[in-house]
């Protein structure tokens, strides 16, 4: 079964197959490969069996570990763009940047987790206390060795 895409013309909808849309120059997908300090994927795309896929990759972006300042600038920029630059305390921002270990994806996932929990609890501001509640490991009681008689 082929995928169908709808394009509405005036009041009626006309259906066109995806294959014909792909042939149209206005409907082209950009293929991008992003590698974060790991060249294995790019090397694999040069192998004979994956060469057709690798040749379709138009852009290749190799990322290196980000510095604390770069991560902090990214986080502050995203909070500004979102419209609430005071959403996180400065201490929380520093904690997130430290625990992201130079990785933008980790920073965004940690922030997303905190934002989701804060939204559920209807908290006006995210702080380190929320971070500790969310990501701290529960204390497990030590196993007591039972002696056999």
C-alpha positions in Angstrom: 0.0 0.0 0.0 1.5 3.3 -1.0 1.4 6.3 1.2 -1.0 9.1 0.0 -0.7 12.8 0.5 -3.7 15.1 0.3 -3.6 18.4 -1.4 -6.8 20.4 -1.2 -7.9 22.4 -4.2 -10.7 24.8 -3.5 -13.3 22.7 -1.7 -12.4 19.2 -2.8 -9.4 17.1 -1.9 -7.4 15.5 -4.5 -5.1 12.6 -3.7 -1.6 12.2 -5.1 0.8 9.3 -4.5 3.9 10.1 -2.7 6.0 8.8 -5.6 4.8 11.5 -7.9 5.3 14.1 -5.1 8.9 13.0 -4.7 9.5 13.5 -8.4 8.5 17.1 -8.0 11.5 19.4 -7.3 9.5 21.3 -4.6 9.1 18.1 -2.6 12.6 17.0 -1.8 13.8 15.8 1.6 17.2 16.9 2.8 19.3 14.1 4.1 21.6 15.2 6.9 23.9 13.1 9.1 25.0 14.4 12.5 27.8 12.7 14.3 28.9 13.5 17.8 32.6 12.5 18.2 31.9 9.2 16.7 32.9 8.6 13.1 31.6 5.0 13.0 28.4 5.9 11.1 30.2 8.0 8.5 32.7 5.3 8.0 30.0 2.7 7.7 28.2 4.8 5.0 31.4 4.5 2.9 31.1 0.7 2.8 30.0 -0.8 -0.5 26.6 -2.1 0.8 25.7 1.3 2.3 27.2 3.5 -0.4 23.9 4.2 -2.0 22.6 5.6 1.3 25.8 7.5 2.0 25.8 9.1 -1.4 22.3 10.5 -0.7 23.5 12.3 2.4 23.8 15.9 1.4 25.1 17.5 4.6 27.4 16.0 7.3 27.7 17.7 10.6 30.4 16.5 12.9 29.9 17.7 16.5 32.5 17.8 19.2 31.9 18.1 22.9 30.5 21.5 23.9 32.1 23.6 26.6 30.2 24.6 29.7 29.9 28.2 28.3 28.5 26.9 25.0 25.9 24.7 26.8 24.9 27.5 29.2 24.6 30.0 26.3 22.4 27.4 24.4 20.2 26.8 27.5 19.8 30.6 28.2 19.0 31.2 24.5 16.3 28.6 24.4 14.7 29.9 27.6 14.8 33.4 26.2 13.2 32.3 22.9 10.6 30.3 24.9 9.6 33.6 26.6 10.6 32.8 30.2 14.3 33.4 30.9 13.6 33.2 34.6 12.1 29.7 34.5 15.3 28.1 35.9 17.4 29.3 38.7 21.1 30.0 38.0 22.1 27.1 40.2 19.9 24.7 38.3 21.3 25.9 35.0 24.8 25.3 36.2 23.9 21.8 37.5 22.3 20.9 34.2 25.3 22.1 32.3 27.7 20.1 34.5 25.7 16.9 34.3 25.3 17.2 30.5 29.0 16.3 30.1 29.4 18.5 26.9 26.4 16.9 25.2 23.5 19.1 23.9 21.2 16.1 23.6 21.7 15.2 27.3 21.2 18.8 28.3 17.9 19.0 26.4 16.7 15.6 27.8 17.4 16.6 31.4 15.7 19.9 30.9 12.7 18.3 29.2 12.3 15.8 32.1 12.4 18.7 34.7 10.0 20.8 32.6 7.5 17.9 32.3 7.5 17.2 36.1 7.2 20.9 36.9 4.3 21.3 34.5 2.5 18.3 36.2 3.1 19.9 39.6 2.3 23.4 38.3 5.5 24.8 39.6 6.3 28.4 38.7 10.1 28.0 38.7 12.5 25.1 38.3 15.2 24.8 41.0 17.9 22.4 42.3 15.5 20.9 44.7 13.3 19.6 41.8 16.5 18.3 40.2 17.4 16.4 43.3 13.9 15.0 43.7 13.8 13.9 40.1 17.3 12.5 39.5 18.6 11.3 42.9 18.9 7.6 43.4 16.6 6.2 46.1 18.5 5.0 49.1 18.3 1.2 49.3 18.6 -0.5 52.6 21.7 -2.6 53.0 21.1 -6.3 52.7 21.4 -8.1 56.1 23.2 -11.3 55.8 21.2 -14.1 57.4 23.4 -16.7 59.1 22.3 -20.3 58.8 22.5 -22.4 61.8 
